[in-house]
Amino acid sequence: MKCVGMTLNLKDDPEVIRRYKQYHKAVWPEVLASAHRKGMKKSRIFLLGRRLFFYFEVPDEYDPVADLEPDPDPRCKLWDEIMRELQEKVPEAKPDEWWAEMELVFSDDA
């Protein structure tokens, strides 16, 4: 099992931030089921200003490119479309990244 940290920005608009938080008070069951099928455990999203930090644990064979692709389920695709309307890449993101993967620099797995 490994832990992953990723970052993304919300658009710089208080209404966008409010909507994003509202959606995440009741994440659609299909979206949660998709994440669990991909092996995601203990997922958390933190917000500071408009910067999001996404933390989750996954099996060692997790592939961030393939496993973060939207699920073919229509509800998961719709969720992804709605979220992308509210989000924007961070300047540090690679050209092929939406959520930019962060480097783990410390872990206390005691």
Phi and psi restraints in degrees (range 20) as a CNS / XPLOR table:
assign (resid 1 and name C) (resid 2 and name N)
       (resid 2 and name CA) (resid 2 and name C) 1.0 -131.2 20.0 2
assign (resid 2 and name N) (resid 2 and name CA)
       (resid 2 and name C) (resid 3 and name N) 1.0 159.1 20.0 2
assign (resid 2 and name C) (resid 3 and name N)
       (resid 3 and name CA) (resid 3 and name C) 1.0 -105.7 20.0 2
assign (resid 3 and name N) (resid 3 and name CA)
       (resid 3 and name C) (resid 4 and name N) 1.0 148.6 20.0 2
assign (resid 3 and name C) (resid 4 and name N)
       (resid 4 and name CA) (resid 4 and name C) 1.0 -131.0 20.0 2
assign (resid 4 and name N) (resid 4 and name CA)
       (resid 4 and name C) (resid 5 and name N) 1.0 139.3 20.0 2
assign (resid 4 and name C) (resid 5 and name N)
       (resid 5 and name CA) (resid 5 and name C) 1.0 -123.2 20.0 2
assign (resid 5 and name N) (resid 5 and name CA)
       (resid 5 and name C) (resid 6 and name N) 1.0 133.3 20.0 2
assign (resid 5 and name C) (resid 6 and name N)
       (resid 6 and name CA) (resid 6 and name C) 1.0 -135.8 20.0 2
assign (resid 6 and name N) (resid 6 and name CA)
       (resid 6 and name C) (resid 7 and name N) 1.0 158.8 20.0 2
assign (resid 6 and name C) (resid 7 and name N)
       (resid 7 and name CA) (resid 7 and name C) 1.0 -137.7 20.0 2
assign (resid 7 and name N) (resid 7 and name CA)
       (resid 7 and name C) (resid 8 and name N) 1.0 154.6 20.0 2
assign (resid 7 and name C) (resid 8 and name N)
       (resid 8 and name CA) (resid 8 and name C) 1.0 -161.1 20.0 2
assign (resid 8 and name N) (resid 8 and name CA)
       (resid 8 and name C) (resid 9 and name N) 1.0 157.0 20.0 2
assign (resid 8 and name C) (resid 9 and name N)
       (resid 9 and name CA) (resid 9 and name C) 1.0 -105.9 20.0 2
assign (resid 9 and name N) (resid 9 and name CA)
       (resid 9 and name C) (resid 10 and name N) 1.0 149.0 20.0 2
assign (resid 9 and name C) (resid 10 and name N)
       (resid 10 and name CA) (resid 10 and name C) 1.0 -87.0 20.0 2
assign (resid 10 and name N) (resid 10 and name CA)
       (resid 10 and name C) (resid 11 and name N) 1.0 155.7 20.0 2
assign (resid 10 and name C) (resid 11 and name N)
       (resid 11 and name CA) (resid 11 and name C) 1.0 -61.7 20.0 2
assign (resid 11 and name N) (resid 11 and name CA)
       (resid 11 and name C) (resid 12 and name N) 1.0 148.8 20.0 2
assign (resid 11 and name C) (resid 12 and name N)
       (resid 12 and name CA) (resid 12 and name C) 1.0 -79.9 20.0 2
assign (resid 12 and name N) (resid 12 and name CA)
       (resid 12 and name C) (resid 13 and name N) 1.0 74.9 20.0 2
assign (resid 12 and name C) (resid 13 and name N)
       (resid 13 and name CA) (resid 13 and name C) 1.0 -154.1 20.0 2
assign (resid 13 and name N) (resid 13 and name CA)
       (resid 13 and name C) (resid 14 and name N) 1.0 119.9 20.0 2
assign (resid 13 and name C) (resid 14 and name N)
       (resid 14 and name CA) (resid 14 and name C) 1.0 -55.3 20.0 2
assign (resid 14 and name N) (resid 14 and name CA)
       (resid 14 and name C) (resid 15 and name N) 1.0 -34.2 20.0 2
assign (resid 14 and name C) (resid 15 and name N)
       (resid 15 and name CA) (resid 15 and name C) 1.0 -68.0 20.0 2
assign (resid 15 and name N) (resid 15 and name CA)
       (resid 15 and name C) (resid 16 and name N) 1.0 -38.8 20.0 2
assign (resid 15 and name C) (resid 16 and name N)
       (resid 16 and name CA) (resid 16 and name C) 1.0 -62.4 20.0 2
assign (resid 16 and name N) (resid 16 and name CA)
       (resid 16 and name C) (resid 17 and name N) 1.0 -45.6 20.0 2
assign (resid 16 and name C) (resid 17 and name N)
       (resid 17 and name CA) (resid 17 and name C) 1.0 -62.8 20.0 2
assign (resid 17 and name N) (resid 17 and name CA)
       (resid 17 and name C) (resid 18 and name N) 1.0 -42.4 20.0 2
assign (resid 17 and name C) (resid 18 and name N)
       (resid 18 and name CA) (resid 18 and name C) 1.0 -60.8 20.0 2
assign (resid 18 and name N) (resid 18 and name CA)
       (resid 18 and name C) (resid 19 and name N) 1.0 -46.0 20.0 2
assign (resid 18 and name C) (resid 19 and name N)
       (resid 19 and name CA) (resid 19 and name C) 1.0 -62.3 20.0 2
assign (resid 19 and name N) (resid 19 and name CA)
       (resid 19 and name C) (resid 20 and name N) 1.0 -43.7 20.0 2
assign (resid 19 and name C) (resid 20 and name N)
       (resid 20 and name CA) (resid 20 and name C) 1.0 -59.0 20.0 2
assign (resid 20 and name N) (resid 20 and name CA)
       (resid 20 and name C) (resid 21 and name N) 1.0 -47.1 20.0 2
assign (resid 20 and name C) (resid 21 and name N)
       (resid 21 and name CA) (resid 21 and name C) 1.0 -63.8 20.0 2
assign (resid 21 and name N) (resid 21 and name CA)
       (resid 21 and name C) (resid 22 and name N) 1.0 -39.5 20.0 2
assign (resid 21 and name C) (resid 22 and name N)
       (resid 22 and name CA) (resid 22 and name C) 1.0 -62.8 20.0 2
assign (resid 22 and name N) (resid 22 and name CA)
       (resid 22 and name C) (resid 23 and name N) 1.0 -46.8 20.0 2
assign (resid 22 and name C) (resid 23 and name N)
       (resid 23 and name CA) (resid 23 and name C) 1.0 -56.9 20.0 2
assign (resid 23 and name N) (resid 23 and name CA)
       (resid 23 and name C) (resid 24 and name N) 1.0 -39.2 20.0 2
assign (resid 23 and name C) (resid 24 and name N)
       (resid 24 and name CA) (resid 24 and name C) 1.0 -81.3 20.0 2
assign (resid 24 and name N) (resid 24 and name CA)
       (resid 24 and name C) (resid 25 and name N) 1.0 -3.0 20.0 2
assign (resid 24 and name C) (resid 25 and name N)
       (resid 25 and name CA) (resid 25 and name C) 1.0 -75.8 20.0 2
assign (resid 25 and name N) (resid 25 and name CA)
       (resid 25 and name C) (resid 26 and name N) 1.0 -20.2 20.0 2
assign (resid 25 and name C) (resid 26 and name N)
       (resid 26 and name CA) (resid 26 and name C) 1.0 -147.6 20.0 2
assign (resid 26 and name N) (resid 26 and name CA)
       (resid 26 and name C) (resid 27 and name N) 1.0 69.9 20.0 2
assign (resid 26 and name C) (resid 27 and name N)
       (resid 27 and name CA) (resid 27 and name C) 1.0 -62.2 20.0 2
assign (resid 27 and name N) (resid 27 and name CA)
       (resid 27 and name C) (resid 28 and name N) 1.0 137.4 20.0 2
assign (resid 27 and name C) (resid 28 and name N)
       (resid 28 and name CA) (resid 28 and name C) 1.0 -61.8 20.0 2
assign (resid 28 and name N) (resid 28 and name CA)
       (resid 28 and name C) (resid 29 and name N) 1.0 138.3 20.0 2
assign (resid 28 and name C) (resid 29 and name N)
       (resid 29 and name CA) (resid 29 and name C) 1.0 -55.7 20.0 2
assign (resid 29 and name N) (resid 29 and name CA)
       (resid 29 and name C) (resid 30 and name N) 1.0 -35.2 20.0 2
assign (resid 29 and name C) (resid 30 and name N)
       (resid 30 and name CA) (resid 30 and name C) 1.0 -64.2 20.0 2
assign (resid 30 and name N) (resid 30 and name CA)
       (resid 30 and name C) (resid 31 and name N) 1.0 -35.4 20.0 2
assign (resid 30 and name C) (resid 31 and name N)
       (resid 31 and name CA) (resid 31 and name C) 1.0 -69.8 20.0 2
assign (resid 31 and name N) (resid 31 and name CA)
       (resid 31 and name C) (resid 32 and name N) 1.0 -44.3 20.0 2
assign (resid 31 and name C) (resid 32 and name N)
       (resid 32 and name CA) (resid 32 and name C) 1.0 -64.8 20.0 2
assign (resid 32 and name N) (resid 32 and name CA)
       (resid 32 and name C) (resid 33 and name N) 1.0 -42.1 20.0 2
assign (resid 32 and name C) (resid 33 and name N)
       (resid 33 and name CA) (resid 33 and name C) 1.0 -62.3 20.0 2
assign (resid 33 and name N) (resid 33 and name CA)
       (resid 33 and name C) (resid 34 and name N) 1.0 -39.6 20.0 2
assign (resid 33 and name C) (resid 34 and name N)
       (resid 34 and name CA) (resid 34 and name C) 1.0 -62.6 20.0 2
assign (resid 34 and name N) (resid 34 and name CA)
       (resid 34 and name C) (resid 35 and name N) 1.0 -45.7 20.0 2
assign (resid 34 and name C) (resid 35 and name N)
       (resid 35 and name CA) (resid 35 and name C) 1.0 -61.3 20.0 2
assign (resid 35 and name N) (resid 35 and name CA)
       (resid 35 and name C) (resid 36 and name N) 1.0 -40.9 20.0 2
assign (resid 35 and name C) (resid 36 and name N)
       (resid 36 and name CA) (resid 36 and name C) 1.0 -68.1 20.0 2
assign (resid 36 and name N) (resid 36 and name CA)
       (resid 36 and name C) (resid 37 and name N) 1.0 -37.3 20.0 2
assign (resid 36 and name C) (resid 37 and name N)
       (resid 37 and name CA) (resid 37 and name C) 1.0 -62.4 20.0 2
assign (resid 37 and name N) (resid 37 and name CA)
       (resid 37 and name C) (resid 38 and name N) 1.0 -32.3 20.0 2
assign (resid 37 and name C) (resid 38 and name N)
       (resid 38 and name CA) (resid 38 and name C) 1.0 -81.1 20.0 2
assign (resid 38 and name N) (resid 38 and name CA)
       (resid 38 and name C) (resid 39 and name N) 1.0 -0.7 20.0 2
assign (resid 38 and name C) (resid 39 and name N)
       (resid 39 and name CA) (resid 39 and name C) 1.0 92.7 20.0 2
assign (resid 39 and name N) (resid 39 and name CA)
       (resid 39 and name C) (resid 40 and name N) 1.0 7.0 20.0 2
assign (resid 39 and name C) (resid 40 and name N)
       (resid 40 and name CA) (resid 40 and name C) 1.0 -70.8 20.0 2
assign (resid 40 and name N) (resid 40 and name CA)
       (resid 40 and name C) (resid 41 and name N) 1.0 132.4 20.0 2
assign (resid 40 and name C) (resid 41 and name N)
       (resid 41 and name CA) (resid 41 and name C) 1.0 -129.4 20.0 2
assign (resid 41 and name N) (resid 41 and name CA)
       (resid 41 and name C) (resid 42 and name N) 1.0 153.5 20.0 2
assign (resid 41 and name C) (resid 42 and name N)
       (resid 42 and name CA) (resid 42 and name C) 1.0 49.7 20.0 2
assign (resid 42 and name N) (resid 42 and name CA)
       (resid 42 and name C) (resid 43 and name N) 1.0 42.9 20.0 2
assign (resid 42 and name C) (resid 43 and name N)
       (resid 43 and name CA) (resid 43 and name C) 1.0 -75.3 20.0 2
assign (resid 43 and name N) (resid 43 and name CA)
       (resid 43 and name C) (resid 44 and name N) 1.0 141.9 20.0 2
assign (resid 43 and name C) (resid 44 and name N)
       (resid 44 and name CA) (resid 44 and name C) 1.0 -143.3 20.0 2
assign (resid 44 and name N) (resid 44 and name CA)
       (resid 44 and name C) (resid 45 and name N) 1.0 143.5 20.0 2
assign (resid 44 and name C) (resid 45 and name N)
       (resid 45 and name CA) (resid 45 and name C) 1.0 -124.2 20.0 2
assign (resid 45 and name N) (resid 45 and name CA)
       (resid 45 and name C) (resid 46 and name N) 1.0 126.6 20.0 2
assign (resid 45 and name C) (resid 46 and name N)
       (resid 46 and name CA) (resid 46 and name C) 1.0 -110.3 20.0 2
assign (resid 46 and name N) (resid 46 and name CA)
       (resid 46 and name C) (resid 47 and name N) 1.0 152.4 20.0 2
assign (resid 46 and name C) (resid 47 and name N)
       (resid 47 and name CA) (resid 47 and name C) 1.0 -130.1 20.0 2
assign (resid 47 and name N) (resid 47 and name CA)
       (resid 47 and name C) (resid 48 and name N) 1.0 132.6 20.0 2
assign (resid 47 and name C) (resid 48 and name N)
       (resid 48 and name CA) (resid 48 and name C) 1.0 -133.9 20.0 2
assign (resid 48 and name N) (resid 48 and name CA)
       (resid 48 and name C) (resid 49 and name N) 1.0 112.9 20.0 2
assign (resid 48 and name C) (resid 49 and name N)
       (resid 49 and name CA) (resid 49 and name C) 1.0 64.9 20.0 2
assign (resid 49 and name N) (resid 49 and name CA)
       (resid 49 and name C) (resid 50 and name N) 1.0 -109.3 20.0 2
assign (resid 49 and name C) (resid 50 and name N)
       (resid 50 and name CA) (resid 50 and name C) 1.0 -120.5 20.0 2
assign (resid 50 and name N) (resid 50 and name CA)
       (resid 50 and name C) (resid 51 and name N) 1.0 4.6 20.0 2
assign (resid 50 and name C) (resid 51 and name N)
       (resid 51 and name CA) (resid 51 and name C) 1.0 -87.1 20.0 2
assign (resid 51 and name N) (resid 51 and name CA)
       (resid 51 and name C) (resid 52 and name N) 1.0 125.7 20.0 2
assign (resid 51 and name C) (resid 52 and name N)
       (resid 52 and name CA) (resid 52 and name C) 1.0 -98.2 20.0 2
assign (resid 52 and name N) (resid 52 and name CA)
       (resid 52 and name C) (resid 53 and name N) 1.0 143.9 20.0 2
assign (resid 52 and name C) (resid 53 and name N)
       (resid 53 and name CA) (resid 53 and name C) 1.0 -125.6 20.0 2
assign (resid 53 and name N) (resid 53 and name CA)
       (resid 53 and name C) (resid 54 and name N) 1.0 120.9 20.0 2
assign (resid 53 and name C) (resid 54 and name N)
       (resid 54 and name CA) (resid 54 and name C) 1.0 -109.8 20.0 2
assign (resid 54 and name N) (resid 54 and name CA)
       (resid 54 and name C) (resid 55 and name N) 1.0 118.6 20.0 2
assign (resid 54 and name C) (resid 55 and name N)
       (resid 55 and name CA) (resid 55 and name C) 1.0 -115.9 20.0 2
assign (resid 55 and name N) (resid 55 and name CA)
       (resid 55 and name C) (resid 56 and name N) 1.0 135.7 20.0 2
assign (resid 55 and name C) (resid 56 and name N)
       (resid 56 and name CA) (resid 56 and name C) 1.0 -157.3 20.0 2
assign (resid 56 and name N) (resid 56 and name CA)
       (resid 56 and name C) (resid 57 and name N) 1.0 161.1 20.0 2
assign (resid 56 and name C) (resid 57 and name N)
       (resid 57 and name CA) (resid 57 and name C) 1.0 -112.1 20.0 2
assign (resid 57 and name N) (resid 57 and name CA)
       (resid 57 and name C) (resid 58 and name N) 1.0 141.2 20.0 2
assign (resid 57 and name C) (resid 58 and name N)
       (resid 58 and name CA) (resid 58 and name C) 1.0 -144.1 20.0 2
assign (resid 58 and name N) (resid 58 and name CA)
       (resid 58 and name C) (resid 59 and name N) 1.0 162.5 20.0 2
assign (resid 58 and name C) (resid 59 and name N)
       (resid 59 and name CA) (resid 59 and name C) 1.0 -62.0 20.0 2
assign (resid 59 and name N) (resid 59 and name CA)
       (resid 59 and name C) (resid 60 and name N) 1.0 157.1 20.0 2
assign (resid 59 and name C) (resid 60 and name N)
       (resid 60 and name CA) (resid 60 and name C) 1.0 -56.9 20.0 2
assign (resid 60 and name N) (resid 60 and name CA)
       (resid 60 and name C) (resid 61 and name N) 1.0 -29.9 20.0 2
assign (resid 60 and name C) (resid 61 and name N)
       (resid 61 and name CA) (resid 61 and name C) 1.0 -84.2 20.0 2
assign (resid 61 and name N) (resid 61 and name CA)
       (resid 61 and name C) (resid 62 and name N) 1.0 7.4 20.0 2
assign (resid 61 and name C) (resid 62 and name N)
       (resid 62 and name CA) (resid 62 and name C) 1.0 -55.1 20.0 2
assign (resid 62 and name N) (resid 62 and name CA)
       (resid 62 and name C) (resid 63 and name N) 1.0 135.6 20.0 2
assign (resid 62 and name C) (resid 63 and name N)
       (resid 63 and name CA) (resid 63 and name C) 1.0 -118.9 20.0 2
assign (resid 63 and name N) (resid 63 and name CA)
       (resid 63 and name C) (resid 64 and name N) 1.0 108.8 20.0 2
assign (resid 63 and name C) (resid 64 and name N)
       (resid 64 and name CA) (resid 64 and name C) 1.0 -61.2 20.0 2
assign (resid 64 and name N) (resid 64 and name CA)
       (resid 64 and name C) (resid 65 and name N) 1.0 -30.3 20.0 2
assign (resid 64 and name C) (resid 65 and name N)
       (resid 65 and name CA) (resid 65 and name C) 1.0 -71.4 20.0 2
assign (resid 65 and name N) (resid 65 and name CA)
       (resid 65 and name C) (resid 66 and name N) 1.0 -52.3 20.0 2
assign (resid 65 and name C) (resid 66 and name N)
       (resid 66 and name CA) (resid 66 and name C) 1.0 -73.4 20.0 2
assign (resid 66 and name N) (resid 66 and name CA)
       (resid 66 and name C) (resid 67 and name N) 1.0 -42.4 20.0 2
assign (resid 66 and name C) (resid 67 and name N)
       (resid 67 and name CA) (resid 67 and name C) 1.0 -78.3 20.0 2
assign (resid 67 and name N) (resid 67 and name CA)
       (resid 67 and name C) (resid 68 and name N) 1.0 -15.0 20.0 2
assign (resid 67 and name C) (resid 68 and name N)
       (resid 68 and name CA) (resid 68 and name C) 1.0 -95.9 20.0 2
assign (resid 68 and name N) (resid 68 and name CA)
       (resid 68 and name C) (resid 69 and name N) 1.0 0.4 20.0 2
assign (resid 68 and name C) (resid 69 and name N)
       (resid 69 and name CA) (resid 69 and name C) 1.0 -64.3 20.0 2
assign (resid 69 and name N) (resid 69 and name CA)
       (resid 69 and name C) (resid 70 and name N) 1.0 144.8 20.0 2
assign (resid 69 and name C) (resid 70 and name N)
       (resid 70 and name CA) (resid 70 and name C) 1.0 -60.6 20.0 2
assign (resid 70 and name N) (resid 70 and name CA)
       (resid 70 and name C) (resid 71 and name N) 1.0 140.7 20.0 2
assign (resid 70 and name C) (resid 71 and name N)
       (resid 71 and name CA) (resid 71 and name C) 1.0 -64.3 20.0 2
assign (resid 71 and name N) (resid 71 and name CA)
       (resid 71 and name C) (resid 72 and name N) 1.0 146.8 20.0 2
assign (resid 71 and name C) (resid 72 and name N)
       (resid 72 and name CA) (resid 72 and name C) 1.0 -67.3 20.0 2
assign (resid 72 and name N) (resid 72 and name CA)
       (resid 72 and name C) (resid 73 and name N) 1.0 -13.8 20.0 2
assign (resid 72 and name C) (resid 73 and name N)
       (resid 73 and name CA) (resid 73 and name C) 1.0 -55.8 20.0 2
assign (resid 73 and name N) (resid 73 and name CA)
       (resid 73 and name C) (resid 74 and name N) 1.0 130.5 20.0 2
assign (resid 73 and name C) (resid 74 and name N)
       (resid 74 and name CA) (resid 74 and name C) 1.0 -56.3 20.0 2
assign (resid 74 and name N) (resid 74 and name CA)
       (resid 74 and name C) (resid 75 and name N) 1.0 -37.0 20.0 2
assign (resid 74 and name C) (resid 75 and name N)
       (resid 75 and name CA) (resid 75 and name C) 1.0 -68.5 20.0 2
assign (resid 75 and name N) (resid 75 and name CA)
       (resid 75 and name C) (resid 76 and name N) 1.0 -36.5 20.0 2
assign (resid 75 and name C) (resid 76 and name N)
       (resid 76 and name CA) (resid 76 and name C) 1.0 -67.5 20.0 2
assign (resid 76 and name N) (resid 76 and name CA)
       (resid 76 and name C) (resid 77 and name N) 1.0 -39.5 20.0 2
assign (resid 76 and name C) (resid 77 and name N)
       (resid 77 and name CA) (resid 77 and name C) 1.0 -63.1 20.0 2
assign (resid 77 and name N) (resid 77 and name CA)
       (resid 77 and name C) (resid 78 and name N) 1.0 -43.0 20.0 2
assign (resid 77 and name C) (resid 78 and name N)
       (resid 78 and name CA) (resid 78 and name C) 1.0 -63.4 20.0 2
assign (resid 78 and name N) (resid 78 and name CA)
       (resid 78 and name C) (resid 79 and name N) 1.0 -43.9 20.0 2
assign (resid 78 and name C) (resid 79 and name N)
       (resid 79 and name CA) (resid 79 and name C) 1.0 -56.6 20.0 2
assign (resid 79 and name N) (resid 79 and name CA)
       (resid 79 and name C) (resid 80 and name N) 1.0 -47.0 20.0 2
assign (resid 79 and name C) (resid 80 and name N)
       (resid 80 and name CA) (resid 80 and name C) 1.0 -61.2 20.0 2
assign (resid 80 and name N) (resid 80 and name CA)
       (resid 80 and name C) (resid 81 and name N) 1.0 -42.6 20.0 2
assign (resid 80 and name C) (resid 81 and name N)
       (resid 81 and name CA) (resid 81 and name C) 1.0 -61.8 20.0 2
assign (resid 81 and name N) (resid 81 and name CA)
       (resid 81 and name C) (resid 82 and name N) 1.0 -44.3 20.0 2
assign (resid 81 and name C) (resid 82 and name N)
       (resid 82 and name CA) (resid 82 and name C) 1.0 -63.7 20.0 2
assign (resid 82 and name N) (resid 82 and name CA)
       (resid 82 and name C) (resid 83 and name N) 1.0 -45.9 20.0 2
assign (resid 82 and name C) (resid 83 and name N)
       (resid 83 and name CA) (resid 83 and name C) 1.0 -62.7 20.0 2
assign (resid 83 and name N) (resid 83 and name CA)
       (resid 83 and name C) (resid 84 and name N) 1.0 -41.6 20.0 2
assign (resid 83 and name C) (resid 84 and name N)
       (resid 84 and name CA) (resid 84 and name C) 1.0 -65.9 20.0 2
assign (resid 84 and name N) (resid 84 and name CA)
       (resid 84 and name C) (resid 85 and name N) 1.0 -24.8 20.0 2
assign (resid 84 and name C) (resid 85 and name N)
       (resid 85 and name CA) (resid 85 and name C) 1.0 -68.4 20.0 2
assign (resid 85 and name N) (resid 85 and name CA)
       (resid 85 and name C) (resid 86 and name N) 1.0 -25.5 20.0 2
assign (resid 85 and name C) (resid 86 and name N)
       (resid 86 and name CA) (resid 86 and name C) 1.0 -95.9 20.0 2
assign (resid 86 and name N) (resid 86 and name CA)
       (resid 86 and name C) (resid 87 and name N) 1.0 -15.1 20.0 2
assign (resid 86 and name C) (resid 87 and name N)
       (resid 87 and name CA) (resid 87 and name C) 1.0 -110.5 20.0 2
assign (resid 87 and name N) (resid 87 and name CA)
       (resid 87 and name C) (resid 88 and name N) 1.0 165.0 20.0 2
assign (resid 87 and name C) (resid 88 and name N)
       (resid 88 and name CA) (resid 88 and name C) 1.0 -150.1 20.0 2
assign (resid 88 and name N) (resid 88 and name CA)
       (resid 88 and name C) (resid 89 and name N) 1.0 150.0 20.0 2
assign (resid 88 and name C) (resid 89 and name N)
       (resid 89 and name CA) (resid 89 and name C) 1.0 -62.6 20.0 2
assign (resid 89 and name N) (resid 89 and name CA)
       (resid 89 and name C) (resid 90 and name N) 1.0 152.1 20.0 2
assign (resid 89 and name C) (resid 90 and name N)
       (resid 90 and name CA) (resid 90 and name C) 1.0 -82.6 20.0 2
assign (resid 90 and name N) (resid 90 and name CA)
       (resid 90 and name C) (resid 91 and name N) 1.0 153.3 20.0 2
assign (resid 90 and name C) (resid 91 and name N)
       (resid 91 and name CA) (resid 91 and name C) 1.0 -57.4 20.0 2
assign (resid 91 and name N) (resid 91 and name CA)
       (resid 91 and name C) (resid 92 and name N) 1.0 -28.0 20.0 2
assign (resid 91 and name C) (resid 92 and name N)
       (resid 92 and name CA) (resid 92 and name C) 1.0 -78.8 20.0 2
assign (resid 92 and name N) (resid 92 and name CA)
       (resid 92 and name C) (resid 93 and name N) 1.0 -8.3 20.0 2
assign (resid 92 and name C) (resid 93 and name N)
       (resid 93 and name CA) (resid 93 and name C) 1.0 -65.7 20.0 2
assign (resid 93 and name N) (resid 93 and name CA)
       (resid 93 and name C) (resid 94 and name N) 1.0 144.7 20.0 2
assign (resid 93 and name C) (resid 94 and name N)
       (resid 94 and name CA) (resid 94 and name C) 1.0 -71.7 20.0 2
assign (resid 94 and name N) (resid 94 and name CA)
       (resid 94 and name C) (resid 95 and name N) 1.0 159.9 20.0 2
assign (resid 94 and name C) (resid 95 and name N)
       (resid 95 and name CA) (resid 95 and name C) 1.0 -55.0 20.0 2
assign (resid 95 and name N) (resid 95 and name CA)
       (resid 95 and name C) (resid 96 and name N) 1.0 -33.2 20.0 2
assign (resid 95 and name C) (resid 96 and name N)
       (resid 96 and name CA) (resid 96 and name C) 1.0 -95.3 20.0 2
assign (resid 96 and name N) (resid 96 and name CA)
       (resid 96 and name C) (resid 97 and name N) 1.0 6.9 20.0 2
assign (resid 96 and name C) (resid 97 and name N)
       (resid 97 and name CA) (resid 97 and name C) 1.0 -103.0 20.0 2
assign (resid 97 and name N) (resid 97 and name CA)
       (resid 97 and name C) (resid 98 and name N) 1.0 142.2 20.0 2
assign (resid 97 and name C) (resid 98 and name N)
       (resid 98 and name CA) (resid 98 and name C) 1.0 -98.4 20.0 2
assign (resid 98 and name N) (resid 98 and name CA)
       (resid 98 and name C) (resid 99 and name N) 1.0 -68.9 20.0 2
assign (resid 98 and name C) (resid 99 and name N)
       (resid 99 and name CA) (resid 99 and name C) 1.0 -76.8 20.0 2
assign (resid 99 and name N) (resid 99 and name CA)
       (resid 99 and name C) (resid 100 and name N) 1.0 125.3 20.0 2
assign (resid 99 and name C) (resid 100 and name N)
       (resid 100 and name CA) (resid 100 and name C) 1.0 -86.0 20.0 2
assign (resid 100 and name N) (resid 100 and name CA)
       (resid 100 and name C) (resid 101 and name N) 1.0 125.7 20.0 2
assign (resid 100 and name C) (resid 101 and name N)
       (resid 101 and name CA) (resid 101 and name C) 1.0 -73.7 20.0 2
assign (resid 101 and name N) (resid 101 and name CA)
       (resid 101 and name C) (resid 102 and name N) 1.0 136.5 20.0 2
assign (resid 101 and name C) (resid 102 and name N)
       (resid 102 and name CA) (resid 102 and name C) 1.0 -100.6 20.0 2
assign (resid 102 and name N) (resid 102 and name CA)
       (resid 102 and name C) (resid 103 and name N) 1.0 154.6 20.0 2
assign (resid 102 and name C) (resid 103 and name N)
       (resid 103 and name CA) (resid 103 and name C) 1.0 -85.4 20.0 2
assign (resid 103 and name N) (resid 103 and name CA)
       (resid 103 and name C) (resid 104 and name N) 1.0 130.5 20.0 2
assign (resid 103 and name C) (resid 104 and name N)
       (resid 104 and name CA) (resid 104 and name C) 1.0 -77.6 20.0 2
assign (resid 104 and name N) (resid 104 and name CA)
       (resid 104 and name C) (resid 105 and name N) 1.0 118.9 20.0 2
assign (resid 104 and name C) (resid 105 and name N)
       (resid 105 and name CA) (resid 105 and name C) 1.0 -111.1 20.0 2
assign (resid 105 and name N) (resid 105 and name CA)
       (resid 105 and name C) (resid 106 and name N) 1.0 -10.0 20.0 2
assign (resid 105 and name C) (resid 106 and name N)
       (resid 106 and name CA) (resid 106 and name C) 1.0 -157.5 20.0 2
assign (resid 106 and name N) (resid 106 and name CA)
       (resid 106 and name C) (resid 107 and name N) 1.0 141.1 20.0 2
assign (resid 106 and name C) (resid 107 and name N)
       (resid 107 and name CA) (resid 107 and name C) 1.0 -149.5 20.0 2
assign (resid 107 and name N) (resid 107 and name CA)
       (resid 107 and name C) (resid 108 and name N) 1.0 131.0 20.0 2
assign (resid 107 and name C) (resid 108 and name N)
       (resid 108 and name CA) (resid 108 and name C) 1.0 -113.1 20.0 2
assign (resid 108 and name N) (resid 108 and name CA)
       (resid 108 and name C) (resid 109 and name N) 1.0 88.3 20.0 2
assign (resid 108 and name C) (resid 109 and name N)
       (resid 109 and name CA) (resid 109 and name C) 1.0 -90.2 20.0 2
assign (resid 109 and name N) (resid 109 and name CA)
       (resid 109 and name C) (resid 110 and name N) 1.0 38.4 20.0 2
